[in-house]
Structures are given as C-alpha cells and as structure tokens.
Amino acid sequence: MKIKNLLLCACAALVLFAGCAPKTPEVKCKVWLNWPERYLPDFSTLGEPDMEVSKINFDLVDLPDTNNHFAVLFETTLKVCKAEEYTFKISSDDGTKFYIDGEMLIENDGAHGPILKLATKQLEKGVHDLRLEFFDYDKGQALDFKYSTPTIPERPFNPEVEAIEERSARRSDFVIPQTEEALKRYKEWKGDDVVMNFPIFTDIHTAGRYSYRHLGFASEIASRFESDFAANLGDIGLNAYPATIDAAYAKKVLENTRAEMDKFDGIWLYAAGNHDWDAGEGEYLSEEFLTDFFQKPWQEKAGENLHLTPGKVYGYYDIPAKGMRIIFINSQGTGTQGGFYYYFDPAQMEWLQSLLDSTDKDTAVLVLVHYTPHPNGRWNGIKTAEYTVEANQRLLDILADYKTRGTLVGLVSGDSHFNMHEVDRGVDYYTAQGYGWVTNELLMPRTTHEYFNYKETLCVDVVAVKPEKHEVHTFRIGAGGSQYDYEFTY
C-alpha cells in the first residue's frame, strides 16, 4: 500500500554480534516522519522522534517500502571478543552515514538509487558504539547492512540470535486456546443451521521475518472450523524489502507460503494484494505467475466449481450445496496494468458485470478483494488518485445495482489495516484488519484497530454466513477477541 506518514515497527530485540555470547543489546530505532529534503538531517535538531522502537538490525524489514519522506536513526553496540579488522558493507536508497565510536566510517548521503559502499576498520576487544543514519526521499527504498572479519563470514546479524528469533516465531502454544475460544462462540451461534464459513488471512507483510508461519495457523483454523475454503486476501509481502532486491529471498517466501497453505486439506481462494507484485528484481511480475502459484494448485481439488480467468487473477468459486457463489477480484495494479494501483480495470469490471447478469438471483453472492472500494476503506488524510476514485465508483455502482435484483451478501476485504463494517446503498462492506498496523490518527470514522504482538497473538477473522436466514457473523480469533466480532443481515 502507498501509505504516507505510516511506519510500522513490530519486532524483537536482535543485535549485531561478533562471535561471543554475552547478553545482546537491542538496536534502538528512532523515526521522524515528513523529512522533505534530499539529504540527511542533523538529527540533534529534529526534536522528539515520531516513533521509537527496538529493531533486530539496521534494516527496513518492518518499515513499509512504499512510505516516503522519512528519516531513521539506528543506534546499538557491538561487543568484540577478539581484535580484528572489520569490513562493513552498506547499500542504501536513499542516503546513509555510518559511525563507529563517533567516527564516520561510511558517507553515502543524498537522494539516489541503491549505491553500495564499504569500509574497513580495526576494532579492539571490547564494546563499540554503532550509529547508522538513513533517510528516504521518494520512490524506492532499501537498506542492506552486512559485516565480516577474517574469522566471521559476511552476515547481516548473528545467526545464533536469528535462530532464537525463528524458534520464537515457531511457537504455537497460543494458537489452540485462541482458536478454541472463537470456535466456542461460533458453535453457539451456528446451532443446527446450515452455515458457510471461511477464515480471512490478510496483510501478513507487516508482521516480521517469519510471519509466513501464520498461514499455517490459518490452515489449522480452517480445519478446526471445518471451513468451506480459506481466503488469502493478499499482501504476503512479495514486493516488500528485501524481496524487492533479492530473487532468492522472494522465492523462499513463496516456497514457505505454499508449504503453510498446503496444511489445509481444502482449497484457498486468493485475491492479490499490492504487496504481492514486483518481487525478486522483477522475476515475479505477472498475473499469470500469481494465478499459477496461488490459484491453480487448488483447481483440481475444487473441480469445475472453481472458475479461473486465463491469465488473470480473478474468478469465482461455487458452493452449490449451500447456494453460494464466491467471487474474487483483483484490485491492484502493476506494470501489467499501466502502473495503476488500487485499480479495478474496465475489463475486469465488464467480466464482473457479465458474471452477475448470468447468476441466478437466488444464489447468494459474496465478493472477496484485497482493497475495498468504499471511501471509508482508505486512511484518513490519504489522497486517492482520481482513476482509483472512478474505478471504485464503478464497482460500487455494479454492486448496488445487483443488490436490487439479486442476492448479495456483500464485499469482504483487507488492506486497510483496520476493522470496518459499512453499508452503502444496501450493500455491506466488511474490512478485516488482519496483521496490518496503522496509527490512530489515520483511522477513518467508525473504524477500529487492535494493537498486538504477532508472536503471541493471532489476528484472523472467520466469516460465517447462514444462507437460509441471510445472516452474517464474523468471529475474531486472537487480537481483541469477541469485541471485534461483527453481525449483520443481507
């Protein structure tokens, strides 16, 4: 998402480490928003930062790669157990300055694309202060920090500490109790009625290095709820740093994602998100690739009920036994759509209109999409492009028209990083927060957000529909619990 003035930092303490094992200090990260210049600021004159957090390294992994005009100051210590010559490599887009014990070792200031610089310094045994200054002006952003010595292979951080971080992310003792609590509410609501349900998994790109594991948790949820399908509403982070510059890393994200999704012995429906494009130096950049990877694997299992549009990332899934049709559409743009973002292109809207015209009026239709077209689905103060406004309005009009002549459950989306239920001309629009983060000042009216630690808390919503009674109930698993449940009729 192109979110201005939004920085999301949710991470564990991790440090630069030089081969010994004392208590590892954290990397302190201070963030100033709205830095408009094309060079680094004098941080001593900026006053209090807009955000101050602990990070795992000198990197942008948990800062959205589409945010512009901000400055960051990283500070930590490096404990050297053996006097050696250290080589530091820093590639940045835009400017950086790197200091050791107050001495500037690397200067790479100014607005520019990725530029690699390196320097060496003999470090004596003991603790040394490290300081890295960074700013982003516009367009792309990247920060890659590595170091090495004659006895330490090149690394961004201590692999032992990284292993601790991964083991922490593997913990799943919170999954069962949080799932069971929501399942109990679901069963009480369901009673003996026929229900169609599915879990929503969305916006995991903000949740840290090993966040793909939560797809496996969503698979467990789908199994426990005996779901009709599972919904991946996008933003798994394929165009988030470092996948944007590292094809091997992006490929690993994809492999891990597939492995976690395959834990559900059912089908996944996928609506592409804006952070699912442009990965691995352009290696993964096509609708064909996304549909081949995220949609076709389940086509054989679903049989003729799953209809995919050749070469596109939209289609529909029929559940005849419950009288429902699930339509998944693509709201995102890349170079394949003229560079547009948050865009429902005309060809897709014509397809949607034709599909609805041919749908039996008694079949309950539910639309899944990453980005909601409803005006309240964007962040407060964020200007929406005119082409997006026009495309949104066309989709709103199509759904409002169908509501007058067919059975429309509503539209379910992610993207906004907050919780929302709005009704527009009789059409219900429900937005799930997912794993995204958003600051309070960006929340729209009648929207909410629950802050949580993804290492200890799930943030998955199960959407349940009673087709015979025209009732919808959502059940929050994890973050915020039942206070984020929604209920409405259609």
MOBELWO-V223937 format. One record per backbone hydrogen bond with DSSP energy under -0.5 kcal/mol. CO is the residue of the C=O (numbers start at 0). NH is the residue of the N-H. If there is no record, write none. Layout:
BEGIN
co | nh
CO | NH
CO | NH
END
This chain:
BEGIN
co | nh
0 | 2
1 | 3
2 | 5
6 | 8
13 | 26
14 | 157
25 | 27
26 | 54
27 | 74
28 | 52
29 | 72
30 | 49
30 | 50
31 | 70
33 | 35
37 | 110
40 | 42
41 | 44
42 | 45
50 | 30
52 | 28
54 | 13
54 | 26
56 | 58
59 | 62
63 | 66
68 | 33
68 | 34
69 | 135
70 | 31
71 | 133
72 | 29
73 | 131
74 | 27
75 | 129
77 | 79
77 | 127
78 | 17
78 | 80
79 | 125
83 | 85
83 | 122
85 | 87
85 | 120
86 | 147
87 | 118
88 | 145
89 | 116
90 | 143
91 | 114
92 | 141
94 | 134
95 | 107
96 | 132
97 | 104
97 | 105
98 | 130
99 | 102
101 | 103
102 | 99
102 | 104
105 | 97
107 | 95
109 | 111
114 | 91
116 | 89
118 | 87
120 | 85
120 | 122
121 | 123
122 | 83
125 | 79
127 | 77
128 | 100
129 | 75
130 | 98
131 | 73
132 | 96
133 | 71
135 | 69
136 | 68
141 | 92
142 | 59
143 | 90
145 | 88
146 | 154
147 | 86
150 | 152
151 | 148
154 | 146
157 | 161
158 | 162
159 | 163
160 | 164
161 | 165
162 | 166
163 | 167
164 | 168
165 | 169
166 | 170
167 | 170
171 | 174
171 | 175
172 | 176
173 | 177
174 | 178
175 | 179
176 | 180
177 | 181
178 | 182
179 | 183
180 | 184
181 | 185
182 | 186
183 | 187
184 | 188
185 | 189
186 | 190
189 | 192
195 | 464
196 | 227
196 | 228
197 | 462
198 | 200
198 | 230
199 | 460
200 | 232
201 | 434
202 | 205
203 | 206
207 | 210
209 | 212
210 | 213
211 | 214
211 | 215
212 | 215
212 | 216
213 | 217
214 | 218
215 | 219
216 | 220
217 | 221
218 | 222
219 | 223
220 | 224
221 | 226
222 | 225
229 | 231
229 | 268
230 | 200
230 | 232
231 | 270
233 | 202
234 | 204
236 | 239
239 | 242
241 | 244
241 | 245
242 | 279
243 | 280
245 | 249
246 | 250
247 | 251
248 | 252
249 | 253
250 | 254
251 | 255
252 | 256
253 | 257
254 | 258
255 | 259
256 | 260
257 | 261
259 | 262
260 | 263
262 | 264
263 | 265
266 | 229
268 | 231
269 | 271
271 | 330
272 | 275
273 | 276
274 | 237
274 | 238
278 | 281
278 | 282
278 | 283
279 | 282
282 | 284
283 | 278
285 | 289
286 | 290
287 | 291
288 | 292
289 | 293
290 | 294
290 | 295
294 | 297
295 | 298
295 | 299
297 | 301
298 | 302
301 | 304
302 | 305
304 | 306
304 | 317
305 | 307
306 | 315
307 | 309
308 | 311
313 | 308
314 | 327
315 | 306
316 | 325
318 | 321
318 | 323
319 | 322
322 | 363
323 | 318
324 | 326
324 | 365
325 | 316
326 | 367
327 | 314
328 | 330
330 | 342
333 | 336
333 | 338
333 | 339
334 | 337
336 | 339
342 | 344
344 | 348
345 | 349
346 | 350
347 | 351
348 | 352
349 | 353
350 | 354
351 | 355
352 | 356
353 | 357
355 | 358
359 | 362
362 | 406
363 | 324
364 | 408
364 | 409
365 | 326
366 | 411
367 | 328
369 | 413
373 | 376
374 | 377
378 | 381
380 | 382
384 | 388
385 | 389
386 | 390
387 | 391
388 | 392
389 | 393
390 | 394
391 | 395
392 | 396
393 | 397
394 | 398
395 | 399
396 | 400
397 | 401
398 | 402
399 | 403
400 | 403
401 | 404
401 | 405
405 | 407
406 | 364
406 | 408
409 | 366
410 | 429
411 | 368
412 | 431
413 | 415
418 | 447
419 | 430
421 | 428
423 | 426
426 | 423
427 | 410
427 | 429
428 | 421
429 | 412
430 | 419
432 | 435
438 | 441
439 | 442
441 | 379
443 | 446
447 | 418
448 | 450
451 | 453
452 | 455
452 | 456
457 | 478
459 | 476
460 | 199
460 | 462
461 | 463
461 | 474
462 | 197
463 | 472
464 | 195
464 | 466
465 | 468
465 | 469
465 | 470
469 | 489
470 | 465
471 | 487
472 | 463
473 | 485
474 | 461
475 | 477
476 | 459
476 | 478
477 | 480
479 | 482
480 | 483
481 | 484
485 | 473
487 | 471
END
